[in-house]
């Protein structure tokens, strides 16, 4: 049963991309961040290509590293 759950979880995440090291800004628009990253890689991403984009984990004041960004594509 654990194997089945792990397999389902892996399948559900196959469209996800994790982006690390992107500095956080107050009132940031992560769709804009994702679009700029794609442009740097000579790719185009449209909002209609993305199910969601967000940062993971709550921000901790003691942690200076930016939180990873997770984007799920359709």
PDB file of N, H, CA, C and O in Angstrom:
ATOM      1  N   UNK A   1       0.823  -1.194   0.000  1.00  0.00           N
ATOM      2  CA  UNK A   1       0.000   0.000   0.000  1.00  0.00           C
ATOM      3  C   UNK A   1       0.871   1.264   0.000  1.00  0.00           C
ATOM      4  O   UNK A   1       0.563   2.223  -0.708  1.00  0.00           O
ATOM      5  N   UNK A   2       1.947   1.271   0.783  1.00  0.00           N
ATOM      6  H   UNK A   2       2.197   0.492   1.358  1.00  0.00           H
ATOM      7  CA  UNK A   2       2.843   2.426   0.790  1.00  0.00           C
ATOM      8  C   UNK A   2       3.446   2.649  -0.588  1.00  0.00           C
ATOM      9  O   UNK A   2       3.618   3.788  -1.022  1.00  0.00           O
ATOM     10  N   UNK A   3       3.766   1.560  -1.270  1.00  0.00           N
ATOM     11  H   UNK A   3       3.627   0.634  -0.917  1.00  0.00           H
ATOM     12  CA  UNK A   3       4.332   1.657  -2.616  1.00  0.00           C
ATOM     13  C   UNK A   3       3.335   2.319  -3.568  1.00  0.00           C
ATOM     14  O   UNK A   3       3.714   3.165  -4.378  1.00  0.00           O
ATOM     15  N   UNK A   4       2.061   1.932  -3.467  1.00  0.00           N
ATOM     16  H   UNK A   4       1.754   1.245  -2.808  1.00  0.00           H
ATOM     17  CA  UNK A   4       1.026   2.524  -4.316  1.00  0.00           C
ATOM     18  C   UNK A   4       0.882   4.011  -4.045  1.00  0.00           C
ATOM     19  O   UNK A   4       0.745   4.809  -4.972  1.00  0.00           O
ATOM     20  N   UNK A   5       0.914   4.381  -2.765  1.00  0.00           N
ATOM     21  H   UNK A   5       1.025   3.733  -2.012  1.00  0.00           H
ATOM     22  CA  UNK A   5       0.799   5.796  -2.409  1.00  0.00           C
ATOM     23  C   UNK A   5       1.989   6.575  -2.951  1.00  0.00           C
ATOM     24  O   UNK A   5       1.811   7.660  -3.504  1.00  0.00           O
ATOM     25  N   UNK A   6       3.181   6.050  -2.804  1.00  0.00           N
ATOM     26  H   UNK A   6       3.326   5.169  -2.354  1.00  0.00           H
ATOM     27  CA  UNK A   6       4.387   6.720  -3.300  1.00  0.00           C
ATOM     28  C   UNK A   6       4.334   6.866  -4.815  1.00  0.00           C
ATOM     29  O   UNK A   6       4.743   7.888  -5.365  1.00  0.00           O
ATOM     30  N   UNK A   7       3.830   5.843  -5.478  1.00  0.00           N
ATOM     31  H   UNK A   7       3.498   5.012  -5.031  1.00  0.00           H
ATOM     32  CA  UNK A   7       3.710   5.880  -6.937  1.00  0.00           C
ATOM     33  C   UNK A   7       2.709   6.951  -7.371  1.00  0.00           C
ATOM     34  O   UNK A   7       2.965   7.682  -8.327  1.00  0.00           O
ATOM     35  N   UNK A   8       1.580   7.050  -6.685  1.00  0.00           N
ATOM     36  H   UNK A   8       1.372   6.456  -5.908  1.00  0.00           H
ATOM     37  CA  UNK A   8       0.578   8.076  -6.989  1.00  0.00           C
ATOM     38  C   UNK A   8       1.138   9.471  -6.737  1.00  0.00           C
ATOM     39  O   UNK A   8       0.917  10.391  -7.525  1.00  0.00           O
ATOM     40  N   UNK A   9       1.857   9.618  -5.643  1.00  0.00           N
ATOM     41  H   UNK A   9       2.036   8.870  -5.003  1.00  0.00           H
ATOM     42  CA  UNK A   9       2.435  10.920  -5.310  1.00  0.00           C
ATOM     43  C   UNK A   9       3.464  11.333  -6.362  1.00  0.00           C
ATOM     44  O   UNK A   9       3.500  12.492  -6.775  1.00  0.00           O
ATOM     45  N   UNK A  10       4.289  10.399  -6.789  1.00  0.00           N
ATOM     46  H   UNK A  10       4.259   9.457  -6.454  1.00  0.00           H
ATOM     47  CA  UNK A  10       5.279  10.685  -7.820  1.00  0.00           C
ATOM     48  C   UNK A  10       4.591  11.056  -9.134  1.00  0.00           C
ATOM     49  O   UNK A  10       5.016  11.991  -9.813  1.00  0.00           O
ATOM     50  N   UNK A  11       3.538  10.335  -9.492  1.00  0.00           N
ATOM     51  H   UNK A  11       3.192   9.575  -8.941  1.00  0.00           H
ATOM     52  CA  UNK A  11       2.811  10.635 -10.715  1.00  0.00           C
ATOM     53  C   UNK A  11       2.212  12.038 -10.649  1.00  0.00           C
ATOM     54  O   UNK A  11       2.244  12.773 -11.636  1.00  0.00           O
ATOM     55  N   UNK A  12       1.670  12.411  -9.495  1.00  0.00           N
ATOM     56  H   UNK A  12       1.644  11.814  -8.693  1.00  0.00           H
ATOM     57  CA  UNK A  12       1.043  13.722  -9.334  1.00  0.00           C
ATOM     58  C   UNK A  12       2.058  14.851  -9.456  1.00  0.00           C
ATOM     59  O   UNK A  12       1.696  15.971  -9.819  1.00  0.00           O
ATOM     60  N   UNK A  13       3.312  14.572  -9.160  1.00  0.00           N
ATOM     61  H   UNK A  13       3.606  13.663  -8.865  1.00  0.00           H
ATOM     62  CA  UNK A  13       4.343  15.616  -9.181  1.00  0.00           C
ATOM     63  C   UNK A  13       5.152  15.648 -10.469  1.00  0.00           C
ATOM     64  O   UNK A  13       6.081  16.448 -10.585  1.00  0.00           O
ATOM     65  N   UNK A  14       4.831  14.818 -11.422  1.00  0.00           N
ATOM     66  H   UNK A  14       4.076  14.168 -11.329  1.00  0.00           H
ATOM     67  CA  UNK A  14       5.666  14.744 -12.615  1.00  0.00           C
ATOM     68  C   UNK A  14       5.615  16.011 -13.465  1.00  0.00           C
ATOM     69  O   UNK A  14       6.511  16.232 -14.279  1.00  0.00           O
ATOM     70  N   UNK A  15       4.617  16.825 -13.301  1.00  0.00           N
ATOM     71  H   UNK A  15       3.889  16.645 -12.639  1.00  0.00           H
ATOM     72  CA  UNK A  15       4.514  18.072 -14.051  1.00  0.00           C
ATOM     73  C   UNK A  15       5.075  19.259 -13.260  1.00  0.00           C
ATOM     74  O   UNK A  15       5.003  20.401 -13.715  1.00  0.00           O
ATOM     75  N   UNK A  16       5.629  18.987 -12.088  1.00  0.00           N
ATOM     76  H   UNK A  16       5.687  18.059 -11.719  1.00  0.00           H
ATOM     77  CA  UNK A  16       6.150  20.054 -11.236  1.00  0.00           C
ATOM     78  C   UNK A  16       7.605  20.363 -11.559  1.00  0.00           C
ATOM     79  O   UNK A  16       8.373  19.485 -11.952  1.00  0.00           O
ATOM     80  N   UNK A  17       7.961  21.623 -11.386  1.00  0.00           N
ATOM     81  H   UNK A  17       7.336  22.336 -11.066  1.00  0.00           H
ATOM     82  CA  UNK A  17       9.340  22.071 -11.497  1.00  0.00           C
ATOM     83  C   UNK A  17       9.665  22.819 -10.220  1.00  0.00           C
ATOM     84  O   UNK A  17       8.898  23.678  -9.784  1.00  0.00           O
ATOM     85  N   UNK A  18      10.808  22.494  -9.616  1.00  0.00           N
ATOM     86  H   UNK A  18      11.431  21.796  -9.971  1.00  0.00           H
ATOM     87  CA  UNK A  18      11.265  23.207  -8.422  1.00  0.00           C
ATOM     88  C   UNK A  18      12.402  24.133  -8.833  1.00  0.00           C
ATOM     89  O   UNK A  18      13.359  23.711  -9.482  1.00  0.00           O
ATOM     90  N   UNK A  19      12.285  25.392  -8.447  1.00  0.00           N
ATOM     91  H   UNK A  19      11.508  25.735  -7.919  1.00  0.00           H
ATOM     92  CA  UNK A  19      13.287  26.403  -8.770  1.00  0.00           C
ATOM     93  C   UNK A  19      13.849  26.920  -7.459  1.00  0.00           C
ATOM     94  O   UNK A  19      13.101  27.374  -6.593  1.00  0.00           O
ATOM     95  N   UNK A  20      15.156  26.852  -7.313  1.00  0.00           N
ATOM     96  H   UNK A  20      15.764  26.483  -8.016  1.00  0.00           H
ATOM     97  CA  UNK A  20      15.792  27.275  -6.068  1.00  0.00           C
ATOM     98  C   UNK A  20      16.726  28.453  -6.322  1.00  0.00           C
ATOM     99  O   UNK A  20      17.207  28.656  -7.437  1.00  0.00           O
ATOM    100  N   UNK A  21      16.972  29.222  -5.268  1.00  0.00           N
ATOM    101  H   UNK A  21      16.581  29.057  -4.362  1.00  0.00           H
ATOM    102  CA  UNK A  21      17.948  30.301  -5.337  1.00  0.00           C
ATOM    103  C   UNK A  21      17.436  31.625  -5.866  1.00  0.00           C
ATOM    104  O   UNK A  21      18.229  32.536  -6.106  1.00  0.00           O
ATOM    105  N   UNK A  22      16.138  31.754  -6.054  1.00  0.00           N
ATOM    106  H   UNK A  22      15.495  31.014  -5.859  1.00  0.00           H
ATOM    107  CA  UNK A  22      15.570  33.015  -6.556  1.00  0.00           C
ATOM    108  C   UNK A  22      15.272  33.909  -5.357  1.00  0.00           C
ATOM    109  O   UNK A  22      14.470  33.542  -4.499  1.00  0.00           O
ATOM    110  N   UNK A  23      15.908  35.079  -5.288  1.00  0.00           N
ATOM    111  H   UNK A  23      16.559  35.377  -5.985  1.00  0.00           H
ATOM    112  CA  UNK A  23      15.666  35.973  -4.149  1.00  0.00           C
ATOM    113  C   UNK A  23      14.190  36.334  -4.013  1.00  0.00           C
ATOM    114  O   UNK A  23      13.477  36.492  -5.004  1.00  0.00           O
ATOM    115  N   UNK A  24      13.750  36.459  -2.764  1.00  0.00           N
ATOM    116  H   UNK A  24      14.329  36.330  -1.959  1.00  0.00           H
ATOM    117  CA  UNK A  24      12.360  36.824  -2.491  1.00  0.00           C
ATOM    118  C   UNK A  24      12.224  38.334  -2.390  1.00  0.00           C
ATOM    119  O   UNK A  24      13.099  39.018  -1.859  1.00  0.00           O
ATOM    120  N   UNK A  25      11.124  38.834  -2.904  1.00  0.00           N
ATOM    121  H   UNK A  25      10.414  38.278  -3.336  1.00  0.00           H
ATOM    122  CA  UNK A  25      10.793  40.255  -2.805  1.00  0.00           C
ATOM    123  C   UNK A  25       9.380  40.365  -2.262  1.00  0.00           C
ATOM    124  O   UNK A  25       8.535  39.509  -2.526  1.00  0.00           O
ATOM    125  N   UNK A  26       9.130  41.417  -1.505  1.00  0.00           N
ATOM    126  H   UNK A  26       9.816  42.112  -1.291  1.00  0.00           H
ATOM    127  CA  UNK A  26       7.763  41.614  -1.018  1.00  0.00           C
ATOM    128  C   UNK A  26       6.861  41.921  -2.211  1.00  0.00           C
ATOM    129  O   UNK A  26       7.274  42.595  -3.155  1.00  0.00           O
ATOM    130  N   UNK A  27       5.655  41.431  -2.162  1.00  0.00           N
ATOM    131  H   UNK A  27       5.320  40.883  -1.395  1.00  0.00           H
ATOM    132  CA  UNK A  27       4.655  41.619  -3.223  1.00  0.00           C
ATOM    133  C   UNK A  27       5.125  41.092  -4.577  1.00  0.00           C
ATOM    134  O   UNK A  27       4.774  41.650  -5.616  1.00  0.00           O
ATOM    135  N   UNK A  28       5.918  40.020  -4.568  1.00  0.00           N
ATOM    136  H   UNK A  28       6.204  39.566  -3.724  1.00  0.00           H
ATOM    137  CA  UNK A  28       6.397  39.465  -5.828  1.00  0.00           C
ATOM    138  C   UNK A  28       5.265  38.745  -6.562  1.00  0.00           C
ATOM    139  O   UNK A  28       4.361  38.183  -5.943  1.00  0.00           O
ATOM    140  N   UNK A  29       5.334  38.776  -7.860  1.00  0.00           N
ATOM    141  H   UNK A  29       6.067  39.233  -8.363  1.00  0.00           H
ATOM    142  CA  UNK A  29       4.402  38.024  -8.703  1.00  0.00           C
ATOM    143  C   UNK A  29       5.191  36.842  -9.253  1.00  0.00           C
ATOM    144  O   UNK A  29       6.034  37.004 -10.136  1.00  0.00           O
ATOM    145  N   UNK A  30       4.915  35.662  -8.731  1.00  0.00           N
ATOM    146  H   UNK A  30       4.230  35.530  -8.014  1.00  0.00           H
ATOM    147  CA  UNK A  30       5.708  34.494  -9.115  1.00  0.00           C
ATOM    148  C   UNK A  30       5.497  34.088 -10.566  1.00  0.00           C
ATOM    149  O   UNK A  30       6.377  33.466 -11.162  1.00  0.00           O
ATOM    150  N   UNK A  31       4.366  34.420 -11.140  1.00  0.00           N
ATOM    151  H   UNK A  31       3.651  34.925 -10.657  1.00  0.00           H
ATOM    152  CA  UNK A  31       4.167  34.143 -12.567  1.00  0.00           C
ATOM    153  C   UNK A  31       5.144  34.980 -13.382  1.00  0.00           C
ATOM    154  O   UNK A  31       5.710  34.491 -14.360  1.00  0.00           O
ATOM    155  N   UNK A  32       5.350  36.237 -12.992  1.00  0.00           N
ATOM    156  H   UNK A  32       4.890  36.634 -12.198  1.00  0.00           H
ATOM    157  CA  UNK A  32       6.330  37.090 -13.671  1.00  0.00           C
ATOM    158  C   UNK A  32       7.743  36.541 -13.491  1.00  0.00           C
ATOM    159  O   UNK A  32       8.538  36.544 -14.430  1.00  0.00           O
ATOM    160  N   UNK A  33       8.053  36.072 -12.289  1.00  0.00           N
ATOM    161  H   UNK A  33       7.407  36.069 -11.525  1.00  0.00           H
ATOM    162  CA  UNK A  33       9.368  35.478 -12.017  1.00  0.00           C
ATOM    163  C   UNK A  33       9.571  34.261 -12.915  1.00  0.00           C
ATOM    164  O   UNK A  33      10.630  34.109 -13.524  1.00  0.00           O
ATOM    165  N   UNK A  34       8.575  33.407 -12.999  1.00  0.00           N
ATOM    166  H   UNK A  34       7.714  33.530 -12.504  1.00  0.00           H
ATOM    167  CA  UNK A  34       8.651  32.203 -13.826  1.00  0.00           C
ATOM    168  C   UNK A  34       8.838  32.561 -15.300  1.00  0.00           C
ATOM    169  O   UNK A  34       9.622  31.921 -16.000  1.00  0.00           O
ATOM    170  N   UNK A  35       8.133  33.565 -15.762  1.00  0.00           N
ATOM    171  H   UNK A  35       7.497  34.085 -15.193  1.00  0.00           H
ATOM    172  CA  UNK A  35       8.248  34.009 -17.149  1.00  0.00           C
ATOM    173  C   UNK A  35       9.650  34.524 -17.446  1.00  0.00           C
ATOM    174  O   UNK A  35      10.211  34.223 -18.500  1.00  0.00           O
ATOM    175  N   UNK A  36      10.221  35.299 -16.527  1.00  0.00           N
ATOM    176  H   UNK A  36       9.766  35.544 -15.671  1.00  0.00           H
ATOM    177  CA  UNK A  36      11.576  35.836 -16.727  1.00  0.00           C
ATOM    178  C   UNK A  36      12.621  34.726 -16.733  1.00  0.00           C
ATOM    179  O   UNK A  36      13.572  34.773 -17.512  1.00  0.00           O
ATOM    180  N   UNK A  37      12.450  33.735 -15.873  1.00  0.00           N
ATOM    181  H   UNK A  37      11.677  33.698 -15.240  1.00  0.00           H
ATOM    182  CA  UNK A  37      13.378  32.598 -15.859  1.00  0.00           C
ATOM    183  C   UNK A  37      13.302  31.852 -17.185  1.00  0.00           C
ATOM    184  O   UNK A  37      14.330  31.461 -17.736  1.00  0.00           O
ATOM    185  N   UNK A  38      12.105  31.654 -17.694  1.00  0.00           N
ATOM    186  H   UNK A  38      11.269  31.971 -17.246  1.00  0.00           H
ATOM    187  CA  UNK A  38      11.928  30.967 -18.978  1.00  0.00           C
ATOM    188  C   UNK A  38      12.589  31.756 -20.106  1.00  0.00           C
ATOM    189  O   UNK A  38      13.222  31.171 -20.985  1.00  0.00           O
ATOM    190  N   UNK A  39      12.445  33.072 -20.085  1.00  0.00           N
ATOM    191  H   UNK A  39      11.931  33.548 -19.371  1.00  0.00           H
ATOM    192  CA  UNK A  39      13.063  33.908 -21.115  1.00  0.00           C
ATOM    193  C   UNK A  39      14.581  33.774 -21.093  1.00  0.00           C
ATOM    194  O   UNK A  39      15.218  33.751 -22.146  1.00  0.00           O
ATOM    195  N   UNK A  40      15.163  33.685 -19.897  1.00  0.00           N
ATOM    196  H   UNK A  40      14.645  33.704 -19.041  1.00  0.00           H
ATOM    197  CA  UNK A  40      16.620  33.507 -19.769  1.00  0.00           C
ATOM    198  C   UNK A  40      17.068  32.189 -20.397  1.00  0.00           C
ATOM    199  O   UNK A  40      18.206  32.067 -20.850  1.00  0.00           O
ATOM    200  N   UNK A  41      16.172  31.208 -20.420  1.00  0.00           N
ATOM    201  H   UNK A  41      15.248  31.307 -20.052  1.00  0.00           H
ATOM    202  CA  UNK A  41      16.460  29.901 -21.015  1.00  0.00           C
ATOM    203  C   UNK A  41      15.964  29.829 -22.464  1.00  0.00           C
ATOM    204  O   UNK A  41      15.847  28.744 -23.033  1.00  0.00           O
ATOM    205  N   UNK A  42      15.677  30.985 -23.049  1.00  0.00           N
ATOM    206  H   UNK A  42      15.772  31.867 -22.587  1.00  0.00           H
ATOM    207  CA  UNK A  42      15.174  31.085 -24.425  1.00  0.00           C
ATOM    208  C   UNK A  42      13.894  30.280 -24.636  1.00  0.00           C
ATOM    209  O   UNK A  42      13.705  29.659 -25.682  1.00  0.00           O
ATOM    210  N   UNK A  43      13.020  30.300 -23.630  1.00  0.00           N
ATOM    211  H   UNK A  43      13.174  30.805 -22.780  1.00  0.00           H
ATOM    212  CA  UNK A  43      11.728  29.618 -23.694  1.00  0.00           C
ATOM    213  C   UNK A  43      10.616  30.635 -23.445  1.00  0.00           C
ATOM    214  O   UNK A  43      10.851  31.714 -22.901  1.00  0.00           O
ATOM    215  N   UNK A  44       9.421  30.273 -23.846  1.00  0.00           N
ATOM    216  H   UNK A  44       9.230  29.396 -24.288  1.00  0.00           H
ATOM    217  CA  UNK A  44       8.256  31.110 -23.561  1.00  0.00           C
ATOM    218  C   UNK A  44       7.289  30.307 -22.716  1.00  0.00           C
ATOM    219  O   UNK A  44       7.002  29.146 -23.005  1.00  0.00           O
ATOM    220  N   UNK A  45       6.794  30.939 -21.675  1.00  0.00           N
ATOM    221  H   UNK A  45       7.027  31.882 -21.441  1.00  0.00           H
ATOM    222  CA  UNK A  45       5.774  30.334 -20.827  1.00  0.00           C
ATOM    223  C   UNK A  45       4.607  31.308 -20.775  1.00  0.00           C
ATOM    224  O   UNK A  45       4.785  32.506 -20.551  1.00  0.00           O
ATOM    225  N   UNK A  46       3.429  30.779 -20.982  1.00  0.00           N
ATOM    226  H   UNK A  46       3.284  29.807 -21.163  1.00  0.00           H
ATOM    227  CA  UNK A  46       2.228  31.589 -20.882  1.00  0.00           C
ATOM    228  C   UNK A  46       1.471  31.190 -19.624  1.00  0.00           C
ATOM    229  O   UNK A  46       1.576  30.056 -19.158  1.00  0.00           O
ATOM    230  N   UNK A  47       0.722  32.114 -19.088  1.00  0.00           N
ATOM    231  H   UNK A  47       0.637  33.036 -19.466  1.00  0.00           H
ATOM    232  CA  UNK A  47      -0.038  31.844 -17.869  1.00  0.00           C
ATOM    233  C   UNK A  47      -0.963  30.640 -18.044  1.00  0.00           C
ATOM    234  O   UNK A  47      -1.234  29.915 -17.086  1.00  0.00           O
ATOM    235  N   UNK A  48      -1.436  30.434 -19.248  1.00  0.00           N
ATOM    236  H   UNK A  48      -1.216  31.023 -20.026  1.00  0.00           H
ATOM    237  CA  UNK A  48      -2.324  29.298 -19.514  1.00  0.00           C
ATOM    238  C   UNK A  48      -1.594  27.954 -19.470  1.00  0.00           C
ATOM    239  O   UNK A  48      -2.238  26.906 -19.422  1.00  0.00           O
ATOM    240  N   UNK A  49      -0.262  27.972 -19.485  1.00  0.00           N
ATOM    241  H   UNK A  49       0.262  28.824 -19.524  1.00  0.00           H
ATOM    242  CA  UNK A  49       0.540  26.744 -19.398  1.00  0.00           C
ATOM    243  C   UNK A  49       0.718  26.265 -17.963  1.00  0.00           C
ATOM    244  O   UNK A  49       1.155  25.137 -17.736  1.00  0.00           O
ATOM    245  N   UNK A  50       0.385  27.111 -17.000  1.00  0.00           N
ATOM    246  H   UNK A  50       0.031  28.027 -17.185  1.00  0.00           H
ATOM    247  CA  UNK A  50       0.731  26.861 -15.599  1.00  0.00           C
ATOM    248  C   UNK A  50      -0.532  26.649 -14.767  1.00  0.00           C
ATOM    249  O   UNK A  50      -1.455  27.462 -14.807  1.00  0.00           O
ATOM    250  N   UNK A  51      -0.564  25.540 -14.009  1.00  0.00           N
ATOM    251  H   UNK A  51       0.185  24.879 -13.977  1.00  0.00           H
ATOM    252  CA  UNK A  51      -1.664  25.304 -13.067  1.00  0.00           C
ATOM    253  C   UNK A  51      -1.512  26.196 -11.847  1.00  0.00           C
ATOM    254  O   UNK A  51      -2.458  26.867 -11.434  1.00  0.00           O
ATOM    255  N   UNK A  52      -0.311  26.199 -11.272  1.00  0.00           N
ATOM    256  H   UNK A  52       0.458  25.654 -11.607  1.00  0.00           H
ATOM    257  CA  UNK A  52      -0.037  27.072 -10.128  1.00  0.00           C
ATOM    258  C   UNK A  52       1.458  27.282  -9.985  1.00  0.00           C
ATOM    259  O   UNK A  52       2.265  26.500 -10.487  1.00  0.00           O
ATOM    260  N   UNK A  53       1.807  28.344  -9.297  1.00  0.00           N
ATOM    261  H   UNK A  53       1.151  28.980  -8.890  1.00  0.00           H
ATOM    262  CA  UNK A  53       3.195  28.635  -8.950  1.00  0.00           C
ATOM    263  C   UNK A  53       3.179  29.270  -7.567  1.00  0.00           C
ATOM    264  O   UNK A  53       2.428  30.214  -7.320  1.00  0.00           O
ATOM    265  N   UNK A  54       4.008  28.749  -6.668  1.00  0.00           N
ATOM    266  H   UNK A  54       4.618  27.983  -6.869  1.00  0.00           H
ATOM    267  CA  UNK A  54       4.061  29.293  -5.308  1.00  0.00           C
ATOM    268  C   UNK A  54       5.388  28.941  -4.657  1.00  0.00           C
ATOM    269  O   UNK A  54       6.130  28.089  -5.145  1.00  0.00           O
ATOM    270  N   UNK A  55       5.669  29.599  -3.570  1.00  0.00           N
ATOM    271  H   UNK A  55       5.067  30.291  -3.174  1.00  0.00           H
ATOM    272  CA  UNK A  55       6.850  29.268  -2.768  1.00  0.00           C
ATOM    273  C   UNK A  55       6.436  28.242  -1.728  1.00  0.00           C
ATOM    274  O   UNK A  55       5.304  28.258  -1.243  1.00  0.00           O
ATOM    275  N   UNK A  56       7.355  27.353  -1.388  1.00  0.00           N
ATOM    276  H   UNK A  56       8.274  27.340  -1.782  1.00  0.00           H
ATOM    277  CA  UNK A  56       7.061  26.323  -0.397  1.00  0.00           C
ATOM    278  C   UNK A  56       7.570  26.742   0.971  1.00  0.00           C
ATOM    279  O   UNK A  56       8.490  27.550   1.096  1.00  0.00           O
ATOM    280  N   UNK A  57       6.958  26.181   1.975  1.00  0.00           N
ATOM    281  H   UNK A  57       6.210  25.524   1.874  1.00  0.00           H
ATOM    282  CA  UNK A  57       7.323  26.382   3.377  1.00  0.00           C
ATOM    283  C   UNK A  57       7.110  27.840   3.804  1.00  0.00           C
ATOM    284  O   UNK A  57       7.280  28.758   3.002  1.00  0.00           O
ATOM    285  N   UNK A  58       6.743  28.039   5.049  1.00  0.00           N
ATOM    286  H   UNK A  58       6.605  27.293   5.700  1.00  0.00           H
ATOM    287  CA  UNK A  58       6.617  29.413   5.551  1.00  0.00           C
ATOM    288  C   UNK A  58       7.984  30.073   5.696  1.00  0.00           C
ATOM    289  O   UNK A  58       8.988  29.404   5.941  1.00  0.00           O
ATOM    290  N   UNK A  59       8.007  31.372   5.544  1.00  0.00           N
ATOM    291  H   UNK A  59       7.191  31.916   5.346  1.00  0.00           H
ATOM    292  CA  UNK A  59       9.249  32.141   5.685  1.00  0.00           C
ATOM    293  C   UNK A  59       9.665  32.176   7.143  1.00  0.00           C
ATOM    294  O   UNK A  59       8.856  32.481   8.019  1.00  0.00           O
ATOM    295  N   UNK A  60      10.912  31.868   7.400  1.00  0.00           N
ATOM    296  H   UNK A  60      11.570  31.620   6.689  1.00  0.00           H
ATOM    297  CA  UNK A  60      11.451  31.955   8.753  1.00  0.00           C
ATOM    298  C   UNK A  60      12.415  33.124   8.810  1.00  0.00           C
ATOM    299  O   UNK A  60      13.246  33.300   7.920  1.00  0.00           O
ATOM    300  N   UNK A  61      12.301  33.917   9.857  1.00  0.00           N
ATOM    301  H   UNK A  61      11.626  33.774  10.581  1.00  0.00           H
ATOM    302  CA  UNK A  61      13.155  35.097   9.968  1.00  0.00           C
ATOM    303  C   UNK A  61      14.621  34.723  10.144  1.00  0.00           C
ATOM    304  O   UNK A  61      15.502  35.499   9.773  1.00  0.00           O
ATOM    305  N   UNK A  62      14.901  33.539  10.707  1.00  0.00           N
ATOM    306  H   UNK A  62      14.186  32.909  11.009  1.00  0.00           H
ATOM    307  CA  UNK A  62      16.287  33.130  10.933  1.00  0.00           C
ATOM    308  C   UNK A  62      16.942  32.560   9.678  1.00  0.00           C
ATOM    309  O   UNK A  62      18.167  32.456   9.616  1.00  0.00           O
ATOM    310  N   UNK A  63      16.154  32.195   8.694  1.00  0.00           N
ATOM    311  H   UNK A  63      15.159  32.279   8.744  1.00  0.00           H
ATOM    312  CA  UNK A  63      16.683  31.584   7.478  1.00  0.00           C
ATOM    313  C   UNK A  63      16.866  32.655   6.408  1.00  0.00           C
ATOM    314  O   UNK A  63      15.900  33.294   5.992  1.00  0.00           O
ATOM    315  N   UNK A  64      18.081  32.844   5.974  1.00  0.00           N
ATOM    316  H   UNK A  64      18.866  32.324   6.313  1.00  0.00           H
ATOM    317  CA  UNK A  64      18.375  33.875   4.974  1.00  0.00           C
ATOM    318  C   UNK A  64      18.212  33.372   3.536  1.00  0.00           C
ATOM    319  O   UNK A  64      18.156  34.170   2.601  1.00  0.00           O
ATOM    320  N   UNK A  65      18.136  32.056   3.361  1.00  0.00           N
ATOM    321  H   UNK A  65      18.182  31.407   4.121  1.00  0.00           H
ATOM    322  CA  UNK A  65      18.005  31.516   2.016  1.00  0.00           C
ATOM    323  C   UNK A  65      16.574  31.681   1.510  1.00  0.00           C
ATOM    324  O   UNK A  65      15.621  31.495   2.266  1.00  0.00           O
ATOM    325  N   UNK A  66      16.423  32.031   0.226  1.00  0.00           N
ATOM    326  H   UNK A  66      17.197  32.181  -0.389  1.00  0.00           H
ATOM    327  CA  UNK A  66      15.064  32.143  -0.320  1.00  0.00           C
ATOM    328  C   UNK A  66      14.395  30.774  -0.411  1.00  0.00           C
ATOM    329  O   UNK A  66      15.048  29.762  -0.662  1.00  0.00           O
ATOM    330  N   UNK A  67      13.094  30.767  -0.204  1.00  0.00           N
ATOM    331  H   UNK A  67      12.564  31.590   0.000  1.00  0.00           H
ATOM    332  CA  UNK A  67      12.327  29.525  -0.301  1.00  0.00           C
ATOM    333  C   UNK A  67      12.239  29.084  -1.758  1.00  0.00           C
ATOM    334  O   UNK A  67      12.176  29.924  -2.655  1.00  0.00           O
ATOM    335  N   UNK A  68      12.234  27.783  -2.001  1.00  0.00           N
ATOM    336  H   UNK A  68      12.285  27.100  -1.273  1.00  0.00           H
ATOM    337  CA  UNK A  68      12.083  27.289  -3.375  1.00  0.00           C
ATOM    338  C   UNK A  68      10.721  27.681  -3.954  1.00  0.00           C
ATOM    339  O   UNK A  68       9.754  27.912  -3.228  1.00  0.00           O
ATOM    340  N   UNK A  69      10.681  27.744  -5.258  1.00  0.00           N
ATOM    341  H   UNK A  69      11.466  27.556  -5.848  1.00  0.00           H
ATOM    342  CA  UNK A  69       9.443  27.996  -5.999  1.00  0.00           C
ATOM    343  C   UNK A  69       9.035  26.677  -6.651  1.00  0.00           C
ATOM    344  O   UNK A  69       9.864  25.980  -7.235  1.00  0.00           O
ATOM    345  N   UNK A  70       7.756  26.345  -6.545  1.00  0.00           N
ATOM    346  H   UNK A  70       7.082  26.912  -6.070  1.00  0.00           H
ATOM    347  CA  UNK A  70       7.214  25.167  -7.222  1.00  0.00           C
ATOM    348  C   UNK A  70       6.214  25.651  -8.268  1.00  0.00           C
ATOM    349  O   UNK A  70       5.315  26.438  -7.971  1.00  0.00           O
ATOM    350  N   UNK A  71       6.385  25.171  -9.486  1.00  0.00           N
ATOM    351  H   UNK A  71       7.115  24.532  -9.727  1.00  0.00           H
ATOM    352  CA  UNK A  71       5.442  25.478 -10.558  1.00  0.00           C
ATOM    353  C   UNK A  71       4.925  24.160 -11.115  1.00  0.00           C
ATOM    354  O   UNK A  71       5.701  23.240 -11.374  1.00  0.00           O
ATOM    355  N   UNK A  72       3.626  24.075 -11.296  1.00  0.00           N
ATOM    356  H   UNK A  72       2.996  24.823 -11.085  1.00  0.00           H
ATOM    357  CA  UNK A  72       3.035  22.886 -11.928  1.00  0.00           C
ATOM    358  C   UNK A  72       2.506  23.297 -13.292  1.00  0.00           C
ATOM    359  O   UNK A  72       1.721  24.236 -13.423  1.00  0.00           O
ATOM    360  N   UNK A  73       2.954  22.574 -14.291  1.00  0.00           N
ATOM    361  H   UNK A  73       3.591  21.811 -14.185  1.00  0.00           H
ATOM    362  CA  UNK A  73       2.527  22.837 -15.656  1.00  0.00           C
ATOM    363  C   UNK A  73       1.386  21.912 -16.046  1.00  0.00           C
ATOM    364  O   UNK A  73       1.250  20.809 -15.516  1.00  0.00           O
ATOM    365  N   UNK A  74       0.577  22.376 -16.972  1.00  0.00           N
ATOM    366  H   UNK A  74       0.688  23.272 -17.403  1.00  0.00           H
ATOM    367  CA  UNK A  74      -0.572  21.593 -17.449  1.00  0.00           C
ATOM    368  C   UNK A  74      -0.116  20.544 -18.433  1.00  0.00           C
ATOM    369  O   UNK A  74      -0.935  19.783 -18.948  1.00  0.00           O
TER     370      UNK A  74
END
